[in-house]
Structures are given as C-alpha cells and as structure tokens.
Amino acid sequence: MTDDRALAKFCAFFNKLDNTCTEKLYEVYTEEVVFNDPLHHIEGREALERYFATMYENVERCRFTFHTQQMQGHQAFVTWTMEFVHPRLARGRPVSVEGCSALTFTEDGKVSRHRDYFDAGAMLYEHLPIMGRVIRWLKQRLG
C-alpha cells in the first residue's frame, strides 16, 4: 500500500492522535521507526509512543490541517499547520505552527522514517513568559 492511501491514512491518524490513543501507533509506524523533529531524535515505536503520550499529556486540543501532499515511490512530503492548546503556553490560547513532514513508507504502507520540520520557537519558546519576550525581541531585531 505504498501509494496515496498510505499517506491519507497517516494524515487521518494524526488528527485522531491524543493522550488516549498513542498506543495505536502500530497502525501507521513500523517497530523500528526513526523519528526526528527540531527537539528530539527517537528510535523505535515504543519510545515514540512514550514521547507522544508525554507530549499530549497536558494538551487540551491538537488539530492538523494538511496542505500539500506528495508521494513518489516510498517517499512522501506533506505540509501542515498544527493548532494546539496547552494550558501553560500562550496563556491557554491556541498556538498555530506551520511545518512539514518527510516520510518513508514500507511496502505495507507503514512509516519507517518520519522527519518533522518546524520553528521550535514559534511552537514553544515564544510562548513562555520570560523567554518568549526575549525571542520575539530578537526576531524583530534580526528581521
């Protein structure tokens, strides 16, 4: 199933992902998956499950809007906007972050490599009380 159906299944899965269903990662990821984002490098589905469970533990809501989706052979690329609400970030207001994922699928349509690209400052650091002010100031000075 290394066609557009595998990518559609992956995108649909992420919009159902929360702290109650991280154990269902076996539906879309291989046992030996390698996951990278600007903050983490994770190897193995069990470690990825722990990461997502921890990450979603205090998230009140998380939703992805998927934009460009391309698949060629076993490689896929998808752009997205993630909107989430976390009580300790942005005073509990929604945070919106744009990013993209580079994915490698196996013959059976599961993800063996997942690399996310996004601005970690826009997702996290800019929404912390003291650090956020400093980062926003720096961005203004550099921009």
N, C-alpha and C positions, 0 to 999 in steps of 0.2 A: 504494500500500500504506500509506496513512495511517490505519491502524486499529491495533487492539491487537497485530497481528502485528509491526508495526514496533517497538513498544515491547518486546515479548518478545524480538525479535532483538537489540535494543540491550542488554537486561539479560543475555542469554546471552553476548553478545560480551565484556562486561566481566568475566565470570567466567572467560574464557579468556585475557584480556589479561595478558601478561607481557613480559619483555625480549626474547623471541624472536618475538613476533607483532605488534609495534606497526606493522609495515609493512602490516598488513591493515586499517588504519583506513578505507581506501577502501570497505570493505564496509558501514560504518554512517555515515560522515561525508561531507558534500559537500566539494568542493575549497576552497570559501570559508568553511568553518565558523568561527564565532566561539565561543571557549571562555573562560569566566571561572570562577575559584574565588577563595577569600579571599586567595590568594597570587599569582595570575597572571592576565594578560589575553593571550590568544593568538588570532591571526588566521591562518587558512589551515591546511589539512590537513598540509602538510609541517612547519610549525612545531609543530603539535600532536603529530605523530609524534616529533619530536626531544624534546619535553617528556616524553612518556610513556616514551620509551626511556631518557632520563636518570633519570626518577623511578623506574622499575622496575629500573634497573641493579643496585642492591645489595639490592633487596627479595627476601627468600628465599621469601616466600609472601604472597599477597594474595587475599582472597576477599570477595565481597559477598553479603550476604543482603538480598534486596529485600522490602519490606513493601508499603505502599500504592502502588498503581499506578493512575493515572487518565489517560485520554486523551480529549480533546474536540477534534474537528477536527484541526488540525495541532499542537496544544499538548498536552504531556504533563508529568506530575509524578510522580516516584517517590521514595519514602523508602527509605533503606537503612542498613545497618550494615556498615562495612568493617572487616575484621580483617586486619592485616598483621604481618609480622615483618621487622624491619630490624636488622642486627647492631649498629648504632650508636645505636639508640633503645631505651629501656626494658631495657637490658642484654640485648637479643636476645629478650626475651619478647614475646608477642603484644600488639599495641595494637589496641583496638577504638574506632571512632569512628562516631557516628551522623550522618547527613546526609540531604540530599535534592537532587535534580536537577530543574531545569526545562528542558524540551527543546522545540525547534521542529523539526518534520519537514517535508520537502518532499513533493510529490505521489508521488515514487517511494520514499518511506519512509526517506530518509536524513536525518540530523540536520544542520541548518544553524546552530542556536544551542544551546549547552549551557552552563548556569549551575549550578555546584555551590555549595551552602551547607553549611558545617560549621564546627565550632570548631577553628581552626588551632592553638590552644593545646593542646587535647586530642589532636590528631593529632601535633604536632611539638614545640612548645616545652616542654610539661610533661615530656617525656621526655629532655630534655637535662640533663646533670648539674647545673650551677650554675643555669641559667635556670629549670629545672623546679622547683627548690625555691622560688625567688622567686615564680613564677607560682602554685604551689599555695598558698603563704602568702597571697598577695594574694586569691585566690579565697575562702579561708577567712575572711579579714578582711571582705570585701565581702558574703559570703553569709550 
